[in-house]
């Protein structure tokens, strides 16, 4: 599939291509994970696009299809020296065509939100990135085990309850990527939350952080922060939906500070999911 504007050709990208997009994201201060691309492409390898002028990459977008009803848009970028030439709009159209008639979600920065509204996106909630050095826990985290101990079926079921679509391909790769540390809390033989911390350009990023209660989330956040510190990254970043007041209170209680915000926006309805369990979204790039 190819779409073009004057001098611009938009085609599907490979995992190898995506290294340049990670560099662009880092330059924008988005703090991309160091090895996210294989997990991203595992979900929908056809959902990544590069715009090129004379063969040189100048723009990017991802529109990852999760199901017949839901997709997520991210990595909408144009090289700074070539903005204002229409490359972004042509790339946007090529990416959205991949979603068909699915509801599309995105996390939009403030200066783009009006543009997204004109394209049919409606804000659902704000998300703030909280960053800092979390205090070291005073005692071992109770009831916390490696997430793999639950088995894939249990993890998939818990994740599914907290997200607008099933995402087993992404999840399996996300949990198994070298350097990613995935933990779960198990109480009375039942999972009450799980989370992942991974190395990133700057601070280690925590996501997702899904939990039944604020207490479960606090135990997991502390354990994940300790994992990050053990890996040499004492500073952590977590993207917190402001619609969950308990999640905001937890981030503040751990001496983290809000840095920038985005808005979660959708073009239509999503299936029901457990908003109150979301203490940290998985990624701004894939939802």
N, C-alpha and C positions, 0 to 999 in steps of 0.2 A: 504494500500500500504506500502510495506516495502522494503528497500534496505539495503545492509550491506557491510562493508569491514571487515577485520579480527577484531573480538571482538567488532565491532561497529554495532548497530542497529539504523536505522533512521526511525522514525514513525511520524505521524501527532501529533501535540501538541494541547492542550486545552488552553483556557484562563487562567485557574489555573496554568498550566505548565509554562506559559510565564513570571511569576514573576521572575524566576531565570534568564531569558534572559534579562529582564530589569535591573537586578543587574549587569550582565556582561556589558551591554551597559553603565551603569553609571561608572563602573570601567575603561572603555575605554575613559571616558571624553566626551561621546556623549550627555550628558544632556537629557536623555529621559524624556518625560512627565510623570507625576505621575499617570495618569489614562488613558493612550492611548489605552491599549489592547482591551477593549470592542468595541471601534470604529474600530480598525484595523480588528478584527475578524468579525465584522458586514459585511464587504465588501466581504470576502471570508474565511469562517471558515475552509476550507480545505487547506489553503495555508500556514500553519505554521508547521515547522518541528523541531524536536529535535533528535540529535544523542546521544545514551546512550551506555556506556560500563558497563557491569554488572549491568544495571539498573540505573546507575548514569549519569545525563546529562553532556555532554562534548562538544556539538556543537549545532549550531542552524542556521536556515535560514528561511526567509519568501519569498514566491513567490505568490503574490496576483493577481488573475485574475480579471481584471476590465470589460473585454468584450471578445468577440470572437477573437479580434485582438490585445489586449494589456494587459500586465502584468507588475508588478513592483517587483524587488528583493531588499530585505533589510535584516538587522539583520544577516549578514553572520559573524558568530563568532565561534571561537574555544577557549575553556578554555586555558589560557596561559601555564599551566604546561603540556598540552597534545598536543601542536602544533608540526608539523613536522612528524606526524605519519600517515598521510593520511586521518585523520578523516574529515578534511575540504573538500577535494575533493569529498569524498563519500557523504557528506551532500549536497554539491553543486549540484551534479548530481541528487540526489533525489528531491531537490527543483525545479530545472529547468525542470525536467520531468513533473511537474504539469502544466507548462506553455504551453506544447505542441508546436504548431507552431506559437504561438503569438509572436509579437515583445515584447521584454523585456527591461525595463528601469532599471537603478540603479544610485545611487550617490556613486562614488567610491573614496576612499581615495587615495592619491598619490602613496603610496607604493604598492597598489594592481592594479593600472590601467594597467600595462603591462600584468598582468595575465588576466584581463578582456578582453583586446584586443585579446589575444590568444584564448579566448572563443567566439570571434565574436562581441564584443561590440566596438562601435565607439563613440568617444567623440563628444558631441554636444555643450557644453559650460562648463565653470568653474562656481562654486558656492562658495561664501565666507560667512562664518558665522561672522556677525557683532554683537558685544556685548558691553554693557555699560549702563550707567544711562542716559536716554534721558532727555533733559531739560523739565521742566514742561511747558505746554502750557500757554500762557498769557491770553487766552480767551476761553470760551466754544467752543467746536468743532462745526462749523456750519453744519447744515443739517445731523448730525449723529444720527442714531436711532438704537435701538436693531435690530439685523439682523432678528429676528423672526417676526418683524413688516412687513417685505416684503412678508411673506408667503413662503411656501416651493417651490412652482413652480417657482417663480421669482428667488429665491436663486439658485435653481438647474440649471436654465437656464444660470445665470451669471457664475456660477462655470464651467459649461460644456464648455462655450466659452473659458475658460482659462486652460483647461486640456485635455490631449489626449484621455480621455474616459469619459463616463457617470459614476457617482459614487454616486447615491442617497442613498444607504444603509450606506455607510461610512459617507456621508455628514450629514445626519439626526442625526446620533449618535454623530458625531464630534461637531455639533452645540449644541446638547442637553446634553453633558456630564457635570455633576456638576463641577463647578470651571472654565469651559471654558467660556470666555466672547466673544461673537460674535457681531460685529457692522457693520453697512452698512451706506454708504452715499447715500442720495436720493436728487437729484436736479431736479426740475420741474417734480416731480412725477416719476422719473426714477432712478433706481439704477446706481450709477457711481463707485461703488466699495464696497468690503466688506473684513473683516479680522477677525481673531480669535487670542486671547491670552490665554495661558493656563499655569498652574503651572507646573514646571519641577524640576528636581533634583537640579539644580543650578539656573540660571537665568530663569525668565518666558520666554517662547518661543512664538513668534508671527509667525503664519502661518495658513492658507495662508494670504497674503496681495495682493489682486487683485484690480486693479483700472484702470479707463479709462485714467487718466492723472496724471502727477507728483503732481499737486495740490490736486487731490482727494487722492492720496496715502499719501501725507504729513498730511492731515487732519486726515485720519484714523490711521496712525502710531502714531501721537500724542495722539489721543483718546485711542488707545489700550495701549500705555505706561502709560497713566494716570490710566487706569483700573488696570494694573499690580501693580502700586504703591499703589493704594487703597486696593489691596489684600495683601499688605505686600511684594511685590517683585519689588523694584525700578529698579533692573537690568533686562534688557531684552536681548534676542538673536533673531536674524532674519537671515535666510539663503537667501542670495541675489544672483540671477543669474547675473554673470558679463556681460552677453550678453545684459542686459538692463542697459545702462549707467546712465539713470535717476534714477534707483533704487540704484545704487552704490552711486551716488551723494547725494541722500536723506539720506542714512544711514550715510554718512560722515558728512552731515550738522547737524545731531542730536547728534554729539559727540560720536557716536559709533565707534568701532575700529575692523578691521578684525582680526580674531584669527586663524582659519584654513580653508582649502579649500577642496572641493571635485570636481569631474567632473561628470556631467550628461552624461550618456552613454546609447546607444540603440543598439539592435541587428538588427534593421531594421527600416522601415518607420513608422511614426505615422500619425494619422489624423491631419489636420491643426488645430492649436489653437492660441490664441492671446498672443504670447510671450511678446509683449510690455506692456501688462497689468500685468505681473507678477513682483511684487516688493518684494515678499517674498514667497518662495515655501512652500507648506503645511507641509511636513515633509521629512527629509532625509530617513526615513524608508519606507514610502509608496508613495513617490513622491509628 
